[in-house]
């Protein structure tokens, strides 16, 4: 039989146990521009590469604040992300109205996971064609979660989704041990460095095509630092700090290599 006999809806399994519409939705995520997330003990950061459809249009927003303690970065269909983000805002507000406290991240991501999974069981619905990185802090600490169109959610120490995200993931894997104890500034630098790794060779990060979101605990570890979105001109100092830090990092790597050679020689 032809493959398309099993991809007319999202509730029919193929003989191999696959749901093709869910796989197609995952492909939509891979076509979106890359977003990166990193979590430490005290902070989480989101970094995103923005696209514009044409020279005359504005850049698409990639990072959306949800509540004072969390935000999301999206890859895929922005219209689907808008629907999910509105649902998340409603749940966050309901938690404050009902329980007088910010909603825990795990509960919120499980709610959108359940919402997405329902689309694979009810005829006439389609999966959400968007992937999300959800970053924030709650009573249990700083967290980063990944949401997939299948409805699966998983907590991450660092992650990247979207086009050319494998390049960013390679950077994250290489520096994974540095994230847990990193400061706010170091985490921002790592996020931008991972984003830079995913850029095509003919492009570079600018204040127009890059954005970043940061939240965490203030010094002392008790007061929550409100989710801060850096966009436009606000990205200038962050990009300048990244450029000034890169030569120092290269010198440290070269110095470490030479010291290792001298030790072996001795």
N, C-alpha and C positions, 0 to 999 in steps of 0.2 A: 504493500500500500504506500501511497505517497504521504510524505510527512505532513502536508497541510490538512490531511483528514483529521488530525488531532490538535490543530491550533486554532480552530474556529471559536473556541471559548476557553475560559480559565478553569473549568471544572472537570475537564476530561483528561485522564492519564493516557499517555501513549503506551504501547506494549512494553516499552523499556522503563516505564515508571516515571516518565518526565512530563512536566506541564509546560508546554512550549511558550505560552503567553507570559509566564513568569520569567522564562529565559530571555524572551524578547525585551521585557521590561528591564532586566539586568543589563542588556546591551545598551539600552537608552542611558543608563547610568555611566557606562564606559565611554559614551560619546560626549558627556558633559565635561567641562573644564575641571581641572584637578583641584581638590580641596584636601587640606592636611589638618590633623588634630594630634595634640600631644598632651599628656597629663603627667603632673608630678605629684608630690605629696600635698602640695599646698595650692597649686594653680593648674588651670587648663587653658590651652590656647587653640584657636582655630585660624588657619591661614588659607586664603582662597585666591585663585587666579580668575579674574573676571574677563568676560568676552563681550564684544559688541557685534551685533548681527551685520552691521555695515558702518562705513565711516561716518554717516550722518546720524547714527543712533547713539544713545547713551549705553553705558556698560550695565550689564545685568547684575543685580544684587545677588551675592552668593552667601552672605552671612546675615542671619536674621535673629535679633534678640527675641526671646520668648518670655522671660521673666527677669527679675533683677539678679538672679543667681544662675541663669543658664541661657544658652543660645544654640543655634544650629547652623551648620554649613551644608550646602546642597550640591549635588551633582546629578544632572538629568533634567527632567521637565520642571521648569520653574513654576508652572501653573499647578502641578500636583503638589509641589512643595508648599505653595501658598495655602492650599486646602489643609494639608497636614499641620502647618504652623498655626493656622487659626484654631484648629482643634486643640493643639497643645496649649495655646494661650487660654482657651476656655477652661481646660482642665487645671491649669496653674491658678487661674482666678478662682475656680470653684474650691480648690484646696485652701486658699487664703480665707474665703468667705465661710467655709464650713468648719475648718480645723484651726484657723488662725495661724497657719504656718506655711512656708514654701513647700511645694510638692517635691517629694523625693524623686531623684532622677530615674531610679530603677522602675518605679511605678509608672512614670510617664512614658518611658520608652516601651514598656510592656503593653501599655494601652494603645500606642500607635502600631505596635507589632500585631496585636489582636485585630485591630481595625484593618490592617493590610491583609492578614491571613483570611479574614472573612470574605474578601473579594475572590478567593480561590475556591470557595465553597458555595457561592450563590450565583446561579446562572444569570447572565446579563451584565455582570460587573467585570471590570478589568483591573489588573494589578496597577498599583501606583508606579509610574515610570521614573522614580527618583530614589536616590540613596541619600542618607543623612548621616552626618557626624554630630552627635549631641554632646555638648561639653558644659559642665557646670559643677557646682559644689552643693553639698547638703550636709546633714548631721554626721554622715559617715566619712566625709572627706571630699576630695576632688575626683571627678570621674569623667571618662570619655566613653561614649557608646556609639556603636555603628548600627544603623537600621538599613535593611535590605528590602527590595520589593517583594520578596517571598514572605515577609513578615518576621524573618529571623532577626533577632537583636543580640549583640554580644558586646561585653565590656572590653575595652582595649587600653593598653598603655600608650600606644601611638598607632595611627592609621592614616591611610590616604585612599581616596576613591576618585574616579574620573579618568579622563584620557591621560596617558603617560604617567599614571599614578605608580607604576612599578618602579620608576626611577626614584620617586620620592620615598617609597617603601624601602628601597635599598639603602638610602641615606638613614632612615629611621632605624633600621635593623643594625646598621653600623655604629650608631651612637646610642643605642637603647639603654645601656648601663648608665648613661649620663643624665637621663631624664628624671629619675626618681628624686634626687636631691637637688635638682636645678632650681635656681631662683627665677623670679618672674622675667627678668631681662634675658637670662640665658635661654629660657623656654621660648621666648619670642624670637630670639636669634636662630634657634634650631628650627622653629616652624618656618621662618622665611628661607632658611638655607635649604630645607627639604623641598619647599615650593620652587626654589630656583633650580634645583636639580631636574625638575620635571619640565622645565621650559624648553621649547625648541631652540636650536642654536642661533637663530636669527632674531630672538626676542630677549628682552630683559625685564626685570621687575621695575615698575614705575608707580607713581602715585595714582595713575588712572586705572591700571589693570590689577592692582593688588589691594586686598583688604584683610583685616585681622580682627578677631574678637578675643578678649581676655577676661577671665574671671578667676577668683580664688579667695584665699583668706589673707587679710591684712596682717601686718607684723604682730606677732603675739598668738596668731592662729585661732582667734575666736570670732572676730568681726569679719563678716563676708564682704569682699570687695565686689561692688556691683558690676554686672557684665558691661564691659566697655568695648564699643565698636570703633575701630580705627578705619577711616575711609577718606579718600581724597587727600587733601593737604596734610591731614593728620598722620598719613603714612610716611611723610618725608623724613622726620627724625628717626623713625625705625629703620628705614632703608639706609640712611646715612650711617647709623650705628652698625648695621650689618656689613657695609663696605669697609668701615674702619676696623672691624674685628677680624675680617678675613685674612689680611696680611699677618696679623699676630698669630692666628691659628696655624698658618702655613709655617711660620718660623718655629713654632713649638713642635710641630711634627718633624721638621727637618732636624731640630736639635735633639729630639728623642731618638731619631734614627742614628745620628752620629754617636751619641752616647752609648747606644747598644753595640755599635761596631767597636768602640774603644774598649768596652768591657770584655768583649769576646777576645780581642787581641791581647789584653792583659792576662 
